[in-house]
């Protein structure tokens, strides 16, 4: 929930309401709430728009969003060593 926590923190700091950001993203408030809680993934375009609306670096926001996707993929695995090794293998493959 790195991305959700970040947008909640920024929204609170800037005194914005969920419904304001939801309207800017052209989604309903319950959907925005799910994104903020980590119950639903934002689309890449929404992440970019939120970065703009919250005056944040687009790449930093995309990094958190992508990290959440990685965490989701390995999060259910109990063996922490195996998780780490799988991430290292994937890292070598994408670099």
C-alpha positions in Angstrom: 0.0 0.0 0.0 2.9 2.3 -0.6 1.0 4.3 -3.3 -2.3 4.5 -1.4 -0.5 5.6 1.8 1.4 8.3 -0.2 -1.7 9.7 -1.9 -3.6 9.7 1.4 -0.8 11.6 3.2 -0.4 14.1 0.4 -4.2 14.6 0.1 -4.4 15.3 3.8 -1.4 17.6 3.8 -2.9 19.6 1.0 -6.4 19.7 2.5 -8.1 18.0 -0.4 -11.1 15.7 -0.2 -11.3 12.3 -1.8 -14.3 13.5 -3.9 -12.2 16.3 -5.4 -9.4 14.0 -6.6 -12.0 11.4 -7.7 -13.7 14.0 -9.8 -10.4 15.0 -11.4 -9.8 11.4 -12.3 -13.3 11.0 -13.5 -14.1 8.1 -11.1 -16.5 7.9 -8.2 -15.4 8.6 -4.6 -15.8 4.9 -3.5 -13.5 3.9 -6.3 -10.9 6.5 -5.2 -11.3 5.3 -1.6 -10.5 1.8 -2.7 -7.3 3.0 -4.5 -6.2 4.9 -1.4 -6.8 1.9 0.8 -5.0 -0.4 -1.5 -8.1 -2.5 -2.3 -7.9 -1.5 -6.0 -5.0 -0.6 -8.3 -4.9 2.7 -10.0 -4.3 2.7 -13.7 -1.0 4.1 -14.9 -2.8 7.2 -16.4 -4.4 7.8 -13.0 -1.1 7.7 -11.2 0.3 10.2 -13.6 -2.7 12.5 -13.2 -2.5 12.2 -9.4 1.2 13.1 -9.5 0.3 16.3 -11.4 -2.7 17.1 -9.1 -0.6 16.5 -5.9 2.4 18.3 -7.3 4.7 15.3 -7.1 7.4 13.8 -9.3 5.7 11.5 -11.8 8.5 8.9 -11.7 8.4 8.8 -7.9 4.7 8.1 -7.9 5.0 5.5 -10.6 7.8 3.8 -8.6 5.5 3.4 -5.6 2.7 2.1 -7.8 5.0 -0.4 -9.4 6.5 -1.5 -6.1 2.9 -2.2 -4.9 2.5 -4.5 -7.9 5.7 -6.4 -7.1 4.7 -6.7 -3.4 1.3 -8.1 -4.5 3.0 -10.7 -6.7 5.2 -12.1 -3.9 3.3 -11.0 -0.8 1.6 -14.3 -0.1 4.9 -16.3 0.0 5.9 -17.0 3.6 9.6 -17.8 2.8 11.3 -14.4 2.9 14.5 -15.8 1.5 12.6 -17.2 -1.5 10.9 -13.9 -2.1 14.2 -12.0 -2.1 15.8 -14.5 -4.5 12.8 -14.4 -6.8 13.0 -10.6 -6.9 16.7 -10.8 -7.6 16.1 -13.2 -10.5 13.4 -10.9 -11.9 15.7 -7.9 -11.4 18.5 -9.5 -13.5 16.0 -10.4 -16.2 14.6 -6.9 -16.6 18.0 -5.1 -16.4 
